């Protein structure tokens, strides 16, 4: 696992236990989705690592893939099987609870809830800036779609299709302060407004996997691709920098 500091790439953790998606919680701890550990890790400012949760009703998760944190501190994450299918992204294993769900975990109460059950392989996940919408990608065998749901009192409903990305798929994405969604899409980054309209795209030389807003002003888009890390200066800033 690498980190970018002062324009230099440095090793952050080795081995990382196949950590995949990561995000910050409201105390700026790093939340990692671990394919290898089949769990969520939390790393604090002293680099202390703890396992937050590693099972659903006593059964191992598949391989937590991506996460986002709500203002109430709850961690919403996806659990496709990519880390247990082979030794490429984790360790071969069996699915133990019979599905691929989207979960909500509340660290204070240690409560785990299933939020979505009907997706094939839920992948990327993000909130809208006002947290009234939840975006989730499905990168299944026959489905390559990005969906949006309404959130009311921590309940979700009204699934809508944002875009069908076949033959590529939406992997990682984040929202900006205006509610636009910036998502990986093959060798491109596509941007959809809150009316679910495609308003533009940025072409990239390689297949894009994930992205995040950063920089002092929040207007730098960092993009992970097949073998490279890109940064792009935008005239837009990420949603979290407006809080």
C-alpha positions as CSV (number, residue, x, y, z in Angstrom):
1,X,0.0,0.0,0.0
2,X,1.4,3.4,-1.0
3,X,0.8,7.0,0.1
4,X,1.4,10.3,-1.7
5,X,3.2,12.9,0.4
6,X,4.9,16.1,-0.9
7,X,4.5,14.8,-4.4
8,X,6.4,11.7,-3.6
9,X,5.0,8.1,-3.4
10,X,6.0,6.3,-0.3
11,X,5.2,2.9,1.1
12,X,2.5,3.1,3.8
13,X,1.9,-0.5,4.8
14,X,3.4,-3.8,3.7
15,X,1.7,-6.2,3.6
16,X,-1.6,-4.4,3.5
17,X,-3.6,-7.7,3.6
18,X,-5.2,-6.8,0.2
19,X,-6.8,-3.6,1.4
20,X,-8.9,-2.1,-1.4
21,X,-11.3,0.9,-0.9
22,X,-10.6,3.3,1.9
23,X,-12.0,6.5,3.3
24,X,-11.8,8.8,6.3
25,X,-14.2,8.7,9.2
26,X,-15.4,11.8,11.0
27,X,-12.4,11.7,13.3
28,X,-10.0,11.4,10.3
29,X,-9.1,7.8,11.1
30,X,-8.6,5.8,7.9
31,X,-11.2,3.1,7.3
32,X,-9.9,0.3,5.1
33,X,-11.8,-2.5,3.3
34,X,-9.6,-5.6,3.5
35,X,-10.0,-8.4,1.0
36,X,-7.4,-10.5,2.8
37,X,-8.9,-10.0,6.2
38,X,-12.5,-10.1,5.0
39,X,-13.1,-7.2,7.3
40,X,-13.0,-3.5,8.0
41,X,-9.8,-2.0,9.5
42,X,-9.4,1.3,11.3
43,X,-6.1,3.1,11.4
44,X,-5.7,6.1,13.7
45,X,-3.2,8.9,13.7
46,X,-0.6,6.8,15.6
47,X,-0.9,4.1,12.9
48,X,-2.6,1.7,15.4
49,X,-4.7,-0.8,13.4
50,X,-7.9,-2.4,14.8
51,X,-10.4,-4.6,13.2
52,X,-13.9,-3.0,13.4
53,X,-16.0,-5.9,12.2
54,X,-15.3,-9.1,10.3
55,X,-18.6,-11.1,10.1
56,X,-22.3,-11.0,9.5
57,X,-24.3,-13.2,12.0
58,X,-21.2,-15.2,12.6
59,X,-20.4,-15.8,9.0
60,X,-17.3,-14.2,7.3
61,X,-17.8,-11.4,4.9
62,X,-16.9,-12.1,1.3
63,X,-14.3,-9.3,0.8
64,X,-15.3,-5.8,1.8
65,X,-14.5,-3.6,-1.2
66,X,-15.4,0.1,-0.8
67,X,-16.8,2.3,1.9
68,X,-18.2,5.7,2.7
69,X,-18.9,7.4,6.1
70,X,-22.1,9.3,6.9
71,X,-22.2,12.3,9.2
72,X,-23.6,10.2,12.0
73,X,-20.5,8.1,12.0
74,X,-22.0,5.0,10.4
75,X,-19.8,3.2,7.8
76,X,-21.6,2.0,4.7
77,X,-19.7,-0.7,2.7
78,X,-20.0,-3.1,-0.2
79,X,-19.2,-6.8,0.0
80,X,-18.6,-8.5,-3.4
81,X,-16.6,-11.8,-3.7
82,X,-13.6,-10.5,-5.6
83,X,-11.1,-11.2,-2.8
84,X,-12.1,-14.9,-2.4
85,X,-12.3,-15.9,-6.0
86,X,-8.6,-16.3,-6.5
87,X,-5.2,-15.2,-5.0
88,X,-5.1,-12.2,-7.3
89,X,-7.0,-9.8,-4.9
90,X,-7.0,-11.9,-1.7
91,X,-7.2,-15.5,-0.6
92,X,-9.4,-18.1,-2.2
93,X,-12.4,-18.9,0.0
94,X,-16.1,-19.6,0.2
95,X,-19.1,-17.3,0.5
96,X,-20.5,-18.0,3.9
97,X,-23.7,-16.0,4.1
98,X,-25.1,-16.7,0.6
99,X,-25.1,-13.2,-0.9
100,X,-23.3,-10.0,-1.7
101,X,-24.8,-7.2,0.4
102,X,-24.4,-3.6,1.1
103,X,-24.0,-3.1,4.8
104,X,-24.2,-0.2,7.3
105,X,-22.0,-0.6,10.4
106,X,-22.3,1.8,13.4
107,X,-19.1,1.7,15.4
108,X,-20.5,3.2,18.6
109,X,-23.3,0.6,19.0
110,X,-21.5,-2.1,17.1
111,X,-24.6,-2.6,15.1
112,X,-24.5,-4.1,11.6
113,X,-27.5,-3.7,9.2
114,X,-28.1,-5.1,5.7
115,X,-29.1,-2.2,3.5
116,X,-29.2,-3.8,0.0
117,X,-29.5,-7.4,-0.9
118,X,-30.5,-7.5,-4.6
119,X,-27.2,-6.6,-6.4
120,X,-25.0,-9.2,-8.0
121,X,-21.6,-7.7,-7.1
122,X,-21.9,-4.3,-5.3
123,X,-18.7,-2.3,-5.8
124,X,-18.3,1.4,-5.5
125,X,-20.4,3.4,-3.0
126,X,-20.8,7.1,-2.1
127,X,-23.3,9.6,-0.7
128,X,-24.6,12.8,-2.2
129,X,-23.4,15.9,-0.4
130,X,-26.7,16.2,1.5
131,X,-26.7,12.5,2.3
132,X,-30.2,12.2,0.8
133,X,-28.9,9.9,-2.0
134,X,-26.8,6.8,-2.0
135,X,-24.9,5.7,-5.1
136,X,-23.9,2.1,-5.5
137,X,-22.3,0.4,-8.5
138,X,-23.0,-3.2,-9.5
139,X,-20.1,-4.8,-11.5
140,X,-21.6,-8.3,-11.8
141,X,-21.2,-10.8,-14.7
142,X,-24.1,-9.5,-16.7
143,X,-24.7,-6.1,-14.9
144,X,-22.4,-3.1,-15.3
145,X,-24.6,-0.4,-13.8
146,X,-24.5,2.5,-11.4
147,X,-27.6,3.0,-9.3
148,X,-28.9,5.7,-7.0
149,X,-31.2,5.3,-4.0
150,X,-33.2,7.7,-1.8
151,X,-32.2,7.8,1.9
152,X,-34.8,8.7,4.6
153,X,-34.1,8.1,8.2
154,X,-31.3,5.7,7.3
155,X,-33.7,3.6,5.2
156,X,-33.2,3.4,1.5
157,X,-35.7,3.0,-1.3
158,X,-36.5,4.0,-4.9
159,X,-33.6,2.4,-6.8
160,X,-32.9,4.2,-10.1
161,X,-30.4,3.5,-12.9
162,X,-27.9,6.2,-13.4
163,X,-26.0,4.6,-16.3
164,X,-25.3,1.2,-17.9
165,X,-21.5,1.1,-18.5
166,X,-21.2,-2.1,-20.6
167,X,-18.8,-3.4,-21.6
168,X,-16.9,-1.5,-18.9
169,X,-18.2,-0.7,-15.4
170,X,-18.3,1.9,-12.7
171,X,-15.9,1.0,-10.0
172,X,-15.0,3.8,-7.6
173,X,-16.6,7.3,-7.5
174,X,-17.2,10.4,-5.4
175,X,-19.5,13.4,-5.4
176,X,-18.6,17.1,-5.6
177,X,-20.2,19.9,-3.7
178,X,-22.9,20.4,-6.4
179,X,-24.0,16.8,-6.2
180,X,-22.3,15.7,-9.5
181,X,-20.9,12.1,-9.4
182,X,-17.4,11.5,-10.9
183,X,-16.9,7.9,-11.7
184,X,-14.4,5.5,-13.3
185,X,-15.7,4.2,-16.6
186,X,-13.2,2.1,-18.6
187,X,-10.4,4.4,-19.9
188,X,-12.4,7.5,-18.8
189,X,-13.9,9.4,-15.9
190,X,-17.6,10.2,-16.5
191,X,-19.4,13.0,-14.7
192,X,-23.2,12.8,-14.0
193,X,-25.2,15.6,-12.5
194,X,-27.9,15.1,-9.8
195,X,-30.5,14.8,-12.6
196,X,-28.6,11.7,-13.7
197,X,-27.5,13.3,-16.9
198,X,-24.0,12.7,-18.4
199,X,-22.4,16.2,-18.5
200,X,-18.9,15.3,-19.5
201,X,-15.9,12.9,-19.4
202,X,-12.2,12.9,-19.1
203,X,-10.2,10.4,-21.1
204,X,-7.4,8.5,-19.4
205,X,-4.6,6.4,-21.1
206,X,-5.4,3.4,-18.9
207,X,-8.3,1.6,-17.3
208,X,-9.4,3.6,-14.3
209,X,-10.3,1.9,-11.0
210,X,-10.9,4.5,-8.4
211,X,-10.7,8.2,-7.6
212,X,-10.9,10.7,-4.8
213,X,-10.9,14.5,-4.3
214,X,-8.0,16.0,-2.4
215,X,-5.5,18.8,-2.2
216,X,-5.6,21.8,0.1
217,X,-8.6,23.3,-1.7
218,X,-10.3,20.0,-2.5
219,X,-10.1,20.5,-6.2
220,X,-7.5,17.9,-7.1
221,X,-8.9,14.7,-8.4
222,X,-6.6,11.7,-7.7
223,X,-7.1,8.8,-10.0
224,X,-5.8,5.2,-9.7
225,X,-5.5,3.3,-13.0
226,X,-3.9,0.1,-14.2
227,X,-0.3,1.0,-13.4
228,X,-0.4,4.7,-12.6
229,X,-1.6,7.3,-10.2
230,X,-2.9,10.5,-11.9
231,X,-3.9,13.9,-10.4
232,X,-6.1,16.4,-12.2
233,X,-6.7,20.0,-11.1
234,X,-10.4,20.8,-11.5
235,X,-12.5,23.9,-11.3
236,X,-14.7,21.9,-8.9
237,X,-14.2,20.7,-5.3
238,X,-15.2,17.5,-3.6
239,X,-18.3,17.2,-1.4
240,X,-16.5,16.6,1.9
241,X,-14.6,19.8,1.6
242,X,-17.8,21.7,1.9
243,X,-18.5,20.4,5.4
